[in-house]
Structures are given as C-alpha cells and as structure tokens.
Amino acid sequence: MKGAVLDVYVLDTLVGHLVDDFDQYVFTYLHGVPEDYLVSLTMPVRAESYVWKRGLFPFFMQNLPEGFQKQVIRERLGPHADVSDWGMLALTGRMPIGRVRVVPAGMPLSTNDVHLDMSAVLASEDSQSVLLKHLNDGVLEGISGVMPKAMHETDKATLWTDDYILKTGTEDIPGLAINEYLCLEVARNAGLDVPKTVLSEDGKVLAVARFDRRDGQPVAVEDFCSLSALDPVHKYKGSIEEITHLHTAYVSARNRQRSARQLYRLMLLNYALHNGDAHLKNYALVYTHPDDAVLAPVYDLVTTSAYPAMDDMPALTLQGRKVWWAGKQMRLLASNRMTLTAAEKDEAQAAIIAAIDATLPLLGEMAERYPYFRETAKRMAIEWESGKLDIQENARKRLQKDKTILEKLKLSDEANPKKAPRSYANPAGGFSHKER
C-alpha cells in the first residue's frame, strides 16, 4: 500500500519507521536510538534515512513466509488479500526470528498467545498432520514461519513457538526430519554449536530449540543473504568466498578467529554431508551489539543428496564451481581468507570424519526403527562415506558406491529390519538419547 507506514521495534523499544514511498522504501531511525539497537548490521543507527529501490530492504525480507505458509495465508484471507512482501511483513512481523519486530503504524506490539502442546505433537502417531493442522489453524495468530527452500511444491513447513522450531516434510521426501536430526548429531559430535533437538515418535517432526534466545531474551539474527543485500530469491547465487568476506566484515576482531574456526568447520561439514541446501540463508550471525557478532548455531543441515530428485551439487560456488570434492580448495580458502593454521584445518577435518563415524551406528538404528526411512538411510550412509573423502586435501576420486558401508550397518538388501518398540514408552531404552 503506497504511502503506508510500519513501526519497527528492537525488543520492546520503538526504534524507527519503515515507509512505502511509492517507488522506493525508506527506513528512518528515531532520534536518540542507542547504537546497539540497530535493526541490521548493514543499517547502523544514524540520523540519515536509508533508502532502498529494489523492493523491501533485504533485512526485512529474511523472515517472510514462503511456500506452504504463504499459500495458507492466501487461502485464509481470500483472493484480495495483500500477499505482497509488504503485506506479509505487516501481517507476520510481530513474531519473527530474532529481536526486530514490525507492526502497522500505531498498532500495539502485543501478540496473541500461541497454544501448542509440543509434547502432544511429538507423541502423536501422525505428527506431521497434527503440525500442519496447527499451522493452518494458527497462521493468522501472528506465527511467522520460515521455509528456507521449497524442494518440492509444499515439502517443508516450519512453525515457530516461544521456545522451539517445529519442522516437517512430506511423503515425497521420506525421512526428512530424521535426516536433519542425524545431520545435526554429526555437527554436535564435530564440536559445533547445535541447539537441543527432539524427534517425534513417528520420526516425521523435528523440534529444534530456538537459537535466537539467550537467557530467555531475544538476540539479533541476520543471515548472509541479508548481509549480501540480496532478495531471498537469490540465496543460491552467492559463493563460499563471499561468506568468508562478509564474516570478516561484520565480526569484530576480538571474536573473528574463534568464529572463523566454527565457520570453516560448518562449511567443511556441509561438503562432507553433501548438503546441497547450504545457501546464503542457511548461514547467519547472532549478536546483541555490533561488536559481539559471531556465527549462529547450526541449523537446516540435511543430506540432500540422499534424495534422487534433488540436485546433487553444492548450493554455493567455490572457486567458481559447484562440486563436492573440494578438500584442497577449502584448505586454500581457510589459509588465504580465514587465516587458519594447518593444525586448525587438520583438527576440523579429523573432527568431522570422527563425528560421521560416531553417528553412523545411530543412522543404522533409525533405519531399523523407521522402515520408511530405510532407503534414505542407505543413500545417506553412502553419501557420508563419499563425503569423508571429498573433504580431504588429496582426494582425487570419490568413493565407489559399493555395499561395504551398508553391510557394516546391516542395511544391505538382505537385511530384514523389524520395527522397534516406541522409544518414549521406555525412557531408559535404546532411544533415550533421542532428546539432546
């Protein structure tokens, strides 16, 4: 709506106004806003207004609903609803990830309570349907969902509650929640910062603790698509080099080396796990002040190559190419752009290989417990074995995809798995470690 105004808050403080000024968008800070109450690292507090002529400012677009939830909103509001980027921001801006909230000018900042019994969803025999129904029923209550990538038409739905992010997929992509749960376990075993995760009884919904909270208070979150000043539709157009450049630009010197070690380990892990969805929106910084920005905890980590319908290539380029076997190129990047030592690079590689080996038995257990996940588990095991070679400096040829790893995990075609008893029925049972 041309000439419309949105109030912008950081935490509970009104910090400025966003205006739809006909052929451009204008954001202006109020007088006296503290420098640590900036809305974006790309928009520090200043007296002069910020002007953007290419649609909404990228920062305000990073949390807008996409895919499934945008479709539900359109259906609920009718064909004449404003489902433009501006309309979506006005509707869902009260409850985004991070600490910046947006409401129509003069409207109260208060939100409706989100009533969701997470334990009931996770214990349901059809957790996916229960979650999607709640998303459909609550989509106009201020819940702001984020779907990082639409791999299929309505493949992933994400619901944010006060403490957790609940995620699910569809039958077209079997075992997506289990896949992500296992990949996050690899990241945890590799020494990366990973939020607490809980898998539903039927394995179809994954709950991940919100990482945009610190001691119960929201912290700022800004993904690298926003930092690149790109519309989310261009999240696959970046490069690994660009991420390292932005990391250096926005992380202060006192935090940079520690954060860079984590960043390198995460990028290397995405190659090892063959995560083709590691685009610019799946890397982020968290901060409370411009001087304390660091790499965000790990999120949206999936072995996409385990699904034949997916493109079997990385999301971002490295030295202008998208290939998995990038061990040598990653080591050069770490030396030239991240100032990591040979010992730090060796430690990261060894930690990732050891983490994959430590998580493979759990992958086998999940394949036995959830028969619908078995074929995906086989492909994940093979991709992980290939990935361990791909991240090594002298790897010239990917692993031949034989049956050795499948036999080791008892996932060969001759195996005859039986469904295990429900894990939550026995807290001391073999799956008691499901909750991390």
N, C-alpha and C positions, 0 to 999 in steps of 0.2 A: 504494500500500500504506500504509494508515493507520499512523502512528507510525514510518514509515521515515525514515532519515536519509541525506543525501548530503553528502559532503565537498566543499567549494568551495575551489579554488586560484586564485591570481593568479600567473601564470607557474608556478614550481615551489614556491611557498610556500602552505601551508595557511592560509587566512585566516578560515574560518568554517564553520558547519554550516547546512544547509537541512533543515527538518523538516516532514513532512506531519503536521500536528497536527489530524487528524480534520476539523474544519470550517474550517480555515484553514492557511496556510503561514507558517512562521516562519523568518527568517534572522537569525543572531547572529554577529557578528564575534568572533574570539578576542581575548583581551587582548593589547595591545601591537602590533597591526597598524598599520603606518605609513599615514598618510593618503593617500599616493599608491598604495596597494594596495587601493583601493576596488573593488568589483565593478561599480558603476554610478554615474554622475553623480547619479542620483536616490536613491542609497543610500550617502552618505558614511560613512566609518568613525566609529562611535560605540559607546558601551557598551550602550545600549538596543537591544533586539531590534527588527527590522522585522517587522510582521505584515500579511498580505495575505489577504483573504477572498474574492477574486473569481478563484479558480483560482491557477495559478502566478504568481509575480511576473512582470510583463511582460518584464523584462530576461532572465530565464532562458528565456523562450519565443522570443526573437528568432531563434535558430538551429535550432529544432526542425525535423526533417524534415517535409516536406509532400508531397502528391501522389504522384508516381511512387515516390520512395524509401520513403515510409511504406507504400505498398502492397507493395513488395518485402519490406520488413521483416516485415510481417504474414504474407506468404506463406511466408517462410523460417522464421519462428518458430512458425507454426501458429495455429489459431483461439483458443487460450487465452493467447496472449502478451499482455503488458501493453503496449498501444499507446496508453495514455493519455499526456497531456503529461508526467506524472511518469515513466512508463516510458520514453518516448522520451529524456528528459533523462538518465536513468540509463544508458541504452544508448549514446547518441551523444555525451554531454557531454565525453568525453576529448579530442575534436579539433574544437572549434568554430572559427568565425572569431573573431579577437581573442585575448585573453590569459587569459580566465577559463575554467577547466576544472572539470568536475564528475564525481565518481565515487561509487559506493555507499560508505558509511562503512567505513573500514578497508581498502578495496581499493587496490592500488598505482596510481600515476598513469601508469605506463608504458603505451605504446600499441604495437600491432602495426605493423610497417612496412607502408607502402602501396607495393606494387610495381607501378608503372605506367610503361611506356616511352612517354612523351608523344610523342616524335618518331615512333614507330611508329603511334600512333593518328592523328596528323595526316597522315601519309603514306598511310594506308590508303585503298583505293578505296571503302570503306564505313565511314567513320569513325564515323558515328552508331551503327551496330550494334556496333562494337568498343567504343565508350564505354559503351553501355548494358549490354553483357555484363560489362564490368569492374565497373560499378556494381552489377550484380546479384550477381556473384561476391564482391565485396569489401564489401558493405553491412554485414556483421557484423564487419568488421575494425577498426571504430572510425571509418570515414569518415563525416563528418557533412555531408550535403548540404543545400543551401538552395534551394528553388524559390520565388522571390518571388511569382509569380502563376500560377495554373493557368488559362490562357486556354482550353485545351481539357482534356479529361479527363487526358491524360498528355502534355501538349505540351512541357514543358521538363524536362530532367534536368540536374543540376549536380553535379559531383564536385570535391571539394577535395583537392589534393595538397599537399605541403610548400611548393611554390613557385608553383603555378598553380591557377586555377579553370577547369575544362573544362565547356563548356555545349553543349547541343544541343537540337533541337526535333523535330518530326515532319513527315511529308509533308503534313499538313493545313495547316501554316503554312510554305509554301515559302520558303527562303532566310532563315530567322530568324537564323542565325549570321552570314550576310553582312550582313544588315540591321543587326545590332548592331555588327559590325565597322566598317561605314561611318559609323554614327552616332557611334561613339567617335572616328573620324577627324575628323569635324566638330568634336567637342568639343576634340580635340587642337589642331586648326587655329585654334580660337577662343581658345586660351590657357588652357584649363582643365587641371587636373592629371589625366592619364589614364595608367593603368598600361600596360605593354607588352602588346601583343596579337599573337597569331599565329593565322591562319586555316588550317584543314586543306586538304589538296589538293582534296578534293571540295566544299569550302565548307560542310560540314554540322556542323562542330565549331569552336567558337571557344575559344581558350586565352587567359586574361587573367591577368597576373601578380598575385599576391596583394598587395593594398594594406594588409593588416593586418600587414605586416612592415616593420621599419625597421632597416637594418644587420643583417639576419638575425634580429632579435629580435621577438617578437610585440608588438603595441601594442593598446591597447583600442579597440574599435569599438562604437558604440552608435547604432542607427538611431532615427529620430524617432518611430517607433511606440512603442518602448520609452520614450523620453523623454516621450511623451504619456501614459504609463501605460495604454496600450491593448493588449488582446489583438490578435495579428496579424490575426485575422479582421476587425478593424475598421480596417484600414490605409487604406481608401478613405473613411473618414468625417472626415478632417481637412481643413484648409484651408491655402492658401498663407500666409495671415496667421499661422496657428498655428506654422508652421515658422519664420517670422521671429521670433516671440515666443520660442520655445524656443532659437533660435540666440542671441538676446540674453541669455537667462537663463543659458546654460551655457558660452558662450565668453567668456573673460576680456577685460577692456577692452583689454589690450595687443595681443590678436590679433583683436579683433572687427571692426574696419573692413576689414582685409585679407581676412578670411574672408567678410565680408558681400559684398564685391565679387565673390568667387568664387560665393557662393550666388546672388546676383542673376543672374549670367551663366548659371549652370546652370538656374535656374528659367525664364529667358527662352529658353534653348536648348530646353528641353522643349516650350515652346509653339511655337517655330519648327519643330521636327522633328515636331510632332504626336505626341508620346509620351504616349499615354493611360494608360501604366502607371507614371507617376511618382507613386506613392503614398508614404505616410509611411515605408515600409520602404526606399524607394529613395533616401532622403537619410540621411546619417549623419555623426557626428563621430568623429574619431580623437584619441587622447590617450595620454600616459604619466602625466600628473598632471592634476588638475582645472584647473590654471592654464594648461595648454598645449593645451587642446582647440581644434580647428579643423575646418572642413568636410572630410569624407573625399574622396579622389579619386573621379572619376566612375565609375559602374558601372550596369549594367542600363538602357542607353539604347537605345530601339528606336522606330522609326516605326510604331507600332501601327495608325495609320490607313491604312496600305498594305494591310491585310488586311480585306476586306469583312465578314468575320464578326465583327470587333471593334467595340466601341462607339466611335464617332467623337466622343469627348469627353475632356477632361482628367480625370485621376484625382481631383484635389482642387478644391475650390471657390476662387474668388477673388471677393471681394465678394458671396458667396452664390450665385455662378453657375458653371456649367461650360461655358465657351465658349472657342474658340481665339483669336478676335480680341480680345486683351487688352493691346495695347500701351500704351494710355493708363492703364489700371488698374495695370499693372505699374510704370509710371513713378511714379504716385502712391504706390504701396506703397514703392518704393525711397526716395522722399523722406520719407515720413511715418514709416516703421517701420525703415528701414535707414540713414538719414542719408547717403545717397549724393548726390553733387553732380550737376548737369546734365551736366557733362563726363564723369563716370564712367558715367552712364546712356547717353550718346551713344556712348561708346567701346565699351561692351558690345554695344549693338545693331549698330554697324558691324562689330565683330569677328565676330559670329555670321553676319551676311549675307555677309561676305567668306569666312568658313570654309565656308559652304554652297556658294558659287560655286567655291571651290577644290577641293571634294570631289566635285562633280557629274561631272567627267570620269572619276574613279575609279569612280563608280557605273555609268557607261556601259561602262567596261572590264569590270566584274564581270558585267554583264548579257550581254556578248558571250562571256565565258569560261564562264558557267554558264547554259545555256539555261533550266533550271527556275526560275531567278531572274528571268527577263526581265520577266514580267508584274508581279511585285512591284516590280522596279526602276522600271517606268513609273509605277506609283502613288506610289512614294517620291519620284520627281522632281517630280511634280505637287504632292504634299503639301508638299515643301520650298519650292517656289515660292510656294505659298499662305502657308506659314509665315513667309516673309520679309516679307510684307505684314502678317500678323497681329500681329507684334511692334512695328510702327511706330505711333507715337502717333496719327496722323491717319487710320489705316486704318479705313474705314467699311464696306468691302465686300471680301469675299475674292476672290482671283483667279479669273477664269473658267477652268474646267479645259479649256483648249484644247490643241492639239497642238504649240504653239510650242517648249516646252522639250524635248519628245520628239524633234522634228526636229533640234534643236540637238545632242542627244546621240546621234543616229542610232538612236533607239528607236521611231520611228514604225512603223506596221504594215507599211510597205513594205520595211523593213529585213530582211535575211536573214543573221543572225549565224552565224558558224562558230566551233566550239569551239577555243579556243587550246590550244597545247601545254602540258603540265604545267609549272607555274611552277618547281617545285623542281628540275626537270631542268636548268635553266639559271639559276644564281644571279645572273647579270648580266642576266637577261631583264626584260621589262616589268613583271613582278610581284615583282621582288626587294624592292620596298618593302612587301610584304605583312607582313613581320615588323618591328614597331615597338618 
